[in-house]
Amino acid sequence: MKKLTLAAASALTLALAMPLVAQAGGHKGGGPQLEKFDTNADGAITRAEAEASVLTAFAGIDANSDGLLSQDELKTAREAHRAEMKAKWEERRAGKESREPKGDRDPAKMEARKAKMETKAAERFAAVDTDGDGQWNKTEFTAHRLEFFGKVDTDADGTLSAAELEAAKAKMKERRGKWRNKPAEQ
């Protein structure tokens, strides 16, 4: 159960971290998200704006307002996010031909994949939990969430320009394409 919670926490972290890059760049289904992060409407996202967004996300996940994110809080937030995304997907699919569920999946392979994901999630969670207390504080959460900022801010000026966001979006799309083109046995 603990491993599943850690997997959910890692998935939630990824889900919350990517909107600055994916949605601000006009990611399909993302809508006009740049305005959410670009609070001064200058067409770029500063590090301060990104930090404010991260702290808002932290407060939204911290259900008991104790300044720490427990595994249960992360799991609850992840489940709520998944439900929201599922509802949006179903809304977009309304009126379209339904797809047949994939029934040919090998249960043994699915369990092995799940175990591998849980192990990686536990490693990622532990890496973020630098003080080893089994919870994420604001400093740990903020540092983890802003790691990508430095990677995307290629000119190191503390601001994500439209060009940098587009370049990050293109890189993500390229990576996604490579993943989709892998042979099934991998």
C-alpha positions in Angstrom: 0.0 0.0 0.0 2.9 2.3 0.9 4.5 1.7 -2.5 1.2 2.5 -4.3 1.0 5.8 -2.3 4.5 6.7 -3.3 3.7 5.9 -6.9 0.7 8.2 -6.7 2.7 10.9 -5.1 5.3 10.8 -7.8 2.7 10.8 -10.5 1.0 13.8 -8.9 4.3 15.7 -8.8 4.8 15.1 -12.5 1.2 16.0 -13.2 1.6 19.3 -11.3 5.0 20.1 -12.6 4.4 19.9 -16.3 1.7 22.5 -16.9 4.1 25.4 -17.0 5.8 23.9 -20.0 3.1 21.8 -21.7 0.0 24.0 -21.2 1.7 27.4 -21.4 2.9 26.3 -24.9 -0.6 25.6 -26.0 -0.6 21.8 -25.4 -3.7 20.1 -26.8 -6.5 20.4 -24.3 -4.5 22.7 -22.1 -6.3 25.9 -23.1 -4.8 29.4 -22.5 -2.8 28.4 -19.4 0.0 30.9 -19.8 -2.2 33.6 -18.1 -2.4 31.4 -15.0 1.3 31.6 -14.5 2.2 34.9 -16.2 0.5 37.1 -13.5 2.0 40.3 -14.8 0.9 39.5 -18.4 4.3 40.3 -19.9 4.3 37.1 -22.1 7.0 35.4 -20.0 7.0 33.4 -16.7 9.5 34.6 -14.1 10.9 32.4 -11.4 8.9 34.4 -8.8 5.7 33.7 -10.8 6.6 30.0 -11.0 7.4 29.8 -7.2 4.0 31.5 -6.5 2.3 28.8 -8.6 4.1 26.0 -6.8 3.2 27.4 -3.4 -0.4 27.7 -4.4 -0.3 24.1 -5.5 1.3 23.1 -2.2 -1.5 24.9 -0.3 -4.1 23.1 -2.3 -2.6 19.7 -1.6 -1.9 20.4 2.1 -5.4 19.4 3.3 -4.7 19.8 7.1 -2.6 23.0 6.6 0.3 21.7 8.7 2.9 22.8 6.2 3.8 19.2 5.2 2.5 17.0 2.5 1.8 13.5 3.8 1.6 10.5 1.5 -2.2 10.4 2.1 -2.5 14.1 1.1 -0.6 13.4 -2.1 -2.6 10.4 -2.9 -5.9 12.3 -2.3 -4.7 15.1 -4.6 -3.6 12.7 -7.3 -6.9 10.8 -7.2 -8.8 14.2 -7.5 -6.6 15.2 -10.4 -7.2 11.9 -12.2 -10.9 12.2 -11.7 -10.9 15.7 -13.1 -8.8 14.6 -16.1 -11.1 11.6 -16.7 -14.2 13.8 -16.6 -12.6 16.1 -19.2 -11.6 13.2 -21.4 -15.1 11.8 -21.2 -16.6 15.2 -22.0 -14.4 15.4 -25.1 -15.3 11.8 -26.1 -19.0 12.5 -25.7 -20.9 11.7 -28.9 -17.9 10.0 -30.5 -17.6 6.3 -31.2 -16.5 4.4 -28.1 -13.4 2.4 -28.1 -13.2 -1.2 -27.1 -11.3 -1.8 -23.8 -8.0 -3.5 -24.2 -8.6 -7.0 -22.9 -5.5 -8.7 -24.3 -3.2 -7.4 -21.6 -1.1 -10.0 -19.8 -1.8 -9.7 -16.1 1.7 -10.9 -15.2 3.3 -8.2 -17.3 0.9 -5.6 -15.9 1.9 -6.6 -12.3 5.6 -6.6 -13.2 5.2 -3.1 -14.7 3.3 -1.9 -11.7 6.0 -3.2 -9.3 8.7 -1.5 -11.4 6.8 1.8 -11.3 6.3 1.6 -7.6 10.0 1.0 -7.0 10.9 4.0 -9.2 8.2 6.1 -7.5 9.6 5.2 -4.0 13.1 6.3 -5.2 11.8 9.6 -6.5 9.8 10.3 -3.4 12.9 9.5 -1.2 15.0 11.8 -3.4 12.7 14.7 -2.8 12.3 14.0 0.9 15.8 15.3 1.7 15.3 15.3 5.5 14.0 11.7 5.5 10.9 12.3 7.6 8.5 10.6 5.1 6.8 13.9 4.2 7.5 16.8 1.9 7.9 20.3 3.3 7.5 23.5 1.3 11.2 23.7 0.6 11.5 20.2 -0.7 8.3 20.5 -2.7 9.3 23.9 -4.2 12.9 22.7 -5.0 11.6 19.6 -6.7 8.9 21.4 -8.7 11.2 24.1 -9.9 14.0 21.8 -11.1 12.5 21.9 -14.6 12.6 25.7 -14.5 16.4 25.8 -14.7 16.4 23.2 -17.5 13.9 25.2 -19.6 15.5 28.6 -18.8 18.3 28.0 -21.3 19.7 31.6 -21.1 19.6 31.5 -17.2 18.0 34.9 -16.9 15.3 33.7 -14.4 12.5 34.0 -17.0 10.9 31.5 -19.3 10.3 33.3 -22.6 7.8 32.2 -25.2 10.7 30.8 -27.3 12.1 28.8 -24.3 8.6 27.4 -23.6 8.2 26.4 -27.3 11.6 24.8 -27.4 10.7 22.8 -24.2 7.3 21.8 -25.8 9.1 20.6 -29.0 11.6 18.6 -26.9 8.8 16.9 -24.9 6.9 16.2 -28.2 10.1 14.6 -29.7 10.6 12.5 -26.5 7.0 11.4 -26.5 7.3 10.4 -30.2 10.3 8.3 -29.4 8.5 6.6 -26.6 5.5 5.8 -28.8 7.7 4.3 -31.5 9.3 1.8 -29.2 8.8 -1.9 -30.0 6.1 -3.5 -27.8 8.5 -5.9 -26.0 10.4 -3.0 -24.3 
